[in-house]
Amino acid sequence: MYVIGTGGSISCIGESRIDLIDYNYADRHLSIEEMLARIPEARERVEIRAEQFLNVYGGDVTPDQWLMLARRINSIFREDPQAAGVVVTHGTSTLEETAYLLNLTVKTDR
């Protein structure tokens, strides 16, 4: 399985691991590797290939970056027949727009 990080509010961190309210993107945000390190159980259950595609606030994602992300996901499925799936971590600002574009542009049954 592939996990692609794009930044956004999901990568924000508060003062503690369970601080889900008082966090700010400008203060500290995690890379995809740092996010996965906080949940070691994930790698105990499945082989994960992590990739930091972007690390920006969700509202700063551009249409060009959406298309590059779609191309990257399509290339993963084309180049790795064993890829079970791709998870994209994303913030909430443009989550729907990204999901909609990927639904239209990623061509796979996986």
C-alpha positions as CSV (number, residue, x, y, z in Angstrom):
1,M,0.0,0.0,0.0
2,Y,1.1,3.5,-0.8
3,V,0.5,6.5,1.5
4,I,1.0,9.9,-0.1
5,G,1.3,13.0,2.1
6,T,0.0,16.3,0.9
7,G,0.2,18.3,4.2
8,G,-2.9,20.1,5.3
9,S,-4.6,20.1,8.7
10,I,-4.3,16.3,9.0
11,S,-0.5,16.9,9.4
12,C,-0.9,19.5,12.1
13,I,0.3,18.8,15.6
14,G,-0.7,20.2,19.0
15,E,1.2,20.0,22.2
16,S,0.3,16.4,22.8
17,R,-0.6,13.4,20.7
18,I,-4.3,13.7,21.7
19,D,-4.6,17.5,21.2
20,L,-7.1,17.6,18.3
21,I,-8.4,21.1,19.0
22,D,-5.6,23.5,19.8
23,Y,-3.2,23.2,16.8
24,N,-2.1,25.5,14.1
25,Y,-0.7,24.7,10.7
26,A,1.9,27.5,10.9
27,D,3.2,26.3,14.2
28,R,4.1,22.7,13.4
29,H,3.1,20.1,10.8
30,L,4.4,16.7,10.2
31,S,5.7,14.9,7.2
32,I,4.1,11.7,6.1
33,E,7.0,9.7,7.7
34,E,6.5,11.5,11.0
35,M,2.7,10.9,10.9
36,L,3.3,7.2,10.3
37,A,5.9,7.0,13.1
38,R,3.1,8.1,15.5
39,I,1.1,5.0,14.6
40,P,3.7,2.2,14.4
41,E,0.9,-0.4,14.4
42,A,0.1,0.5,10.8
43,R,3.4,-0.8,9.6
44,E,3.1,-4.0,11.7
45,R,0.0,-4.9,9.7
46,V,0.8,-3.9,6.1
47,E,3.8,-2.9,4.0
48,I,3.6,0.8,3.5
49,R,5.5,2.9,1.0
50,A,5.3,6.5,2.1
51,E,5.8,9.4,-0.2
52,Q,5.7,13.1,0.6
53,F,4.1,14.6,-2.5
54,L,3.4,18.1,-1.1
55,N,3.5,19.6,2.4
56,V,1.3,22.6,2.1
57,Y,-1.9,24.0,3.7
58,G,-4.9,22.4,2.0
59,G,-6.2,25.7,0.7
60,D,-2.9,26.3,-1.1
61,V,-3.2,23.2,-3.4
62,T,-3.4,24.3,-7.0
63,P,-5.1,22.6,-10.0
64,D,-1.7,21.9,-11.5
65,Q,-0.7,20.0,-8.2
66,W,-4.0,18.1,-8.3
67,L,-3.2,16.9,-11.9
68,M,0.4,16.0,-10.9
69,L,-1.0,14.0,-8.0
70,A,-3.4,12.2,-10.3
71,R,-0.5,11.4,-12.7
72,R,1.6,10.1,-9.8
73,I,-1.2,7.8,-8.5
74,N,-1.8,6.5,-12.1
75,S,1.9,5.8,-12.4
76,I,1.9,3.9,-9.2
77,F,-0.8,1.6,-10.4
78,R,0.8,1.3,-13.8
79,E,4.3,0.5,-12.5
80,D,3.4,-1.6,-9.4
81,P,0.9,-4.4,-10.2
82,Q,1.1,-5.4,-6.5
83,A,0.0,-2.1,-5.2
84,A,-3.2,-2.8,-3.3
85,G,-4.2,0.9,-3.0
86,V,-3.1,4.5,-2.5
87,V,-4.1,6.5,0.5
88,V,-3.8,10.3,0.2
89,T,-3.5,12.2,3.5
90,H,-5.0,15.6,3.1
91,G,-6.4,18.5,5.1
92,T,-10.0,19.5,5.1
93,S,-9.9,22.8,3.2
94,T,-9.9,21.3,-0.3
95,L,-10.5,17.6,0.5
96,E,-13.7,17.4,-1.5
97,E,-12.2,19.0,-4.6
98,T,-9.1,16.7,-4.5
99,A,-11.3,13.6,-4.0
100,Y,-13.6,14.6,-6.9
101,L,-10.7,15.3,-9.3
102,L,-9.0,12.0,-8.3
103,N,-12.3,10.2,-8.9
104,L,-12.4,11.6,-12.4
105,T,-8.7,11.1,-13.3
106,V,-7.4,8.0,-11.5
107,K,-8.0,5.0,-13.8
108,T,-7.8,1.8,-11.8
109,D,-10.0,-1.0,-10.3
110,R,-7.7,-1.1,-7.3
